[in-house]
């Protein structure tokens, strides 16, 4: 299963991406985590130090273009639209590109950092869209085996949804706090996802028994309580009820989100973008 966590800034998406990983790791899944946020909080939660020497996706465009047999002067959309034979990126064993870009967290967990918070982006002449472009096409071309999962910690807000960055995953999880602005962002994300038929779910964060569930235009797959273990990204401090709540949410995604449709969604999105610009 490939899942991307997004939501309003400060809603807890990095924390819940880490929590989802903790549950999958507990269940002996091989997990690839992708930190696609500017703040790189997920990398911090995993204890990964990011420096100028860290392999990042934003510095690996030439290697990615070689992997997908793409000319640097061609349109990125051609990768999925010109009928070429596409590579299959894999986790076990890793293909050459995946091996070059991943950071080992433990024996069954790897991390890819997009690197949007790196200082060399400051005067690069590219926006976050351009730096993230390989991820848009890597996601649908990553082939997962049984007991393998992908978790993406995405950029806050809806901007990358408009760019189509997450169309290659199996499901979007929108992290929501019971606050009007958080709810508004979630409903906007749902509206955009509807156009690409990308399965989307709501996960309510910092929920208490006295809270009323918000009215949303997308299905709620679970509620996650306040937990010091989440705040400190420490699995030894997590309450059993917290991990069970996330386990139920992940199972709900598996039940309701079909897998393997990411490439078709990316192709449809890129074709529509070209037609709109023509």
Beta strands, then each sheet from edge to edge (+ up, - down):
strand 1: 2-7
strand 2: 30-35
strand 3: 103-106
strand 4: 109-113
strand 5: 148-153
strand 6: 171-176
strand 7: 200-207
strand 8: 220-225
sheet 1: 3+ 4- 2- 5- 1- 6- 7- 8-
end
